């Protein structure tokens, strides 16, 4: 006599990121809205960091003014771009990093005056 044994099959789905699990159960517009919320949060963080960066730039401007140094420092700008392009070589190319940082440099110089 053959006995049938009921078996329970468990399917385990592994999501690479916690948000992936949430997104899996959403429709397209809900997914877009959730991802846009993350972008908004990142934008807020970026601006908070830029404000801190500009504050430091102002302090550097005061030191430069009292020492008779020029506001612009192309060598320092190149140094930053080179450092970041090495750090992010597989994520962003050097031209994109430069496109991001050129406006940051312009605002920093304006604040240093």
Legacy VTK file of the C-alpha trace (Angstrom):
# vtk DataFile Version 3.0
C-alpha trace
ASCII
DATASET POLYDATA
POINTS 113 float
0.000 0.000 0.000
1.274 3.447 -0.949
0.746 6.205 1.510
0.340 9.712 0.291
1.984 12.277 2.381
0.864 15.886 2.106
3.818 18.113 1.549
4.012 21.793 2.015
6.001 23.781 -0.498
7.302 27.116 0.660
8.431 29.638 -1.857
10.870 32.150 -0.519
11.315 35.310 -2.552
14.420 37.286 -1.753
14.412 40.959 -2.662
17.778 42.710 -3.057
16.584 45.862 -1.309
13.735 46.431 1.181
12.031 48.868 -1.185
11.965 46.159 -3.878
9.603 44.114 -1.725
7.226 47.047 -1.340
7.440 47.969 -5.022
6.654 44.391 -6.057
3.070 44.731 -4.840
2.384 48.224 -6.263
0.983 49.310 -9.594
3.182 51.357 -11.931
2.072 54.800 -10.752
2.477 53.832 -7.094
5.984 52.561 -7.862
6.880 55.808 -9.616
5.503 57.876 -6.727
7.425 55.807 -4.154
10.657 56.166 -6.103
10.075 59.882 -6.597
9.664 60.217 -2.830
13.108 58.658 -2.425
14.505 61.137 -4.963
12.890 64.012 -3.037
14.530 62.749 0.162
17.918 62.537 -1.578
17.467 66.046 -3.018
16.805 67.373 0.479
19.952 65.669 1.766
22.017 66.997 -1.159
20.874 70.565 -0.480
21.562 70.215 3.245
25.108 69.094 2.431
25.585 71.868 -0.122
24.559 74.474 2.463
27.201 73.037 4.818
29.757 73.075 1.994
28.971 76.723 1.172
29.320 77.645 4.841
32.832 76.217 4.827
33.534 78.056 1.550
32.563 81.347 3.212
35.075 80.671 5.998
37.766 79.934 3.405
36.829 83.211 1.658
37.395 85.168 4.863
40.835 83.584 5.263
41.718 84.217 1.602
40.610 87.859 1.845
42.655 88.489 4.989
45.685 86.823 3.378
45.373 88.538 -0.002
44.792 85.242 -1.821
42.744 84.893 -5.009
39.237 83.505 -4.682
39.509 81.050 -7.577
41.816 78.048 -7.297
41.718 76.016 -10.531
44.256 73.537 -9.147
42.001 72.761 -6.199
38.998 72.348 -8.512
40.935 69.899 -10.711
42.102 68.046 -7.605
38.492 67.581 -6.458
37.289 66.417 -9.884
40.199 63.984 -10.225
39.629 62.572 -6.737
35.924 62.086 -7.327
36.366 60.624 -10.803
38.767 58.017 -9.404
36.385 57.246 -6.558
33.337 56.961 -8.827
34.983 55.671 -11.996
32.418 52.988 -12.734
29.393 55.086 -11.691
29.952 58.545 -13.196
32.394 59.729 -15.810
34.663 62.707 -15.277
32.661 65.008 -17.579
29.457 64.351 -15.628
31.196 65.034 -12.325
32.551 68.276 -13.766
29.048 69.218 -14.985
27.724 68.701 -11.454
30.522 70.547 -9.684
31.043 73.554 -11.960
27.873 75.280 -10.633
28.931 74.373 -7.078
32.300 76.045 -7.689
30.609 79.151 -9.122
28.309 79.515 -6.106
31.222 78.889 -3.721
33.297 81.616 -5.390
30.363 84.021 -5.271
29.981 83.353 -1.535
33.696 83.862 -0.924
33.629 87.419 -2.311
LINES 1 114
113 0 1 2 3 4 5 6 7 8 9 10 11 12 13 14 15 16 17 18 19 20 21 22 23 24 25 26 27 28 29 30 31 32 33 34 35 36 37 38 39 40 41 42 43 44 45 46 47 48 49 50 51 52 53 54 55 56 57 58 59 60 61 62 63 64 65 66 67 68 69 70 71 72 73 74 75 76 77 78 79 80 81 82 83 84 85 86 87 88 89 90 91 92 93 94 95 96 97 98 99 100 101 102 103 104 105 106 107 108 109 110 111 112
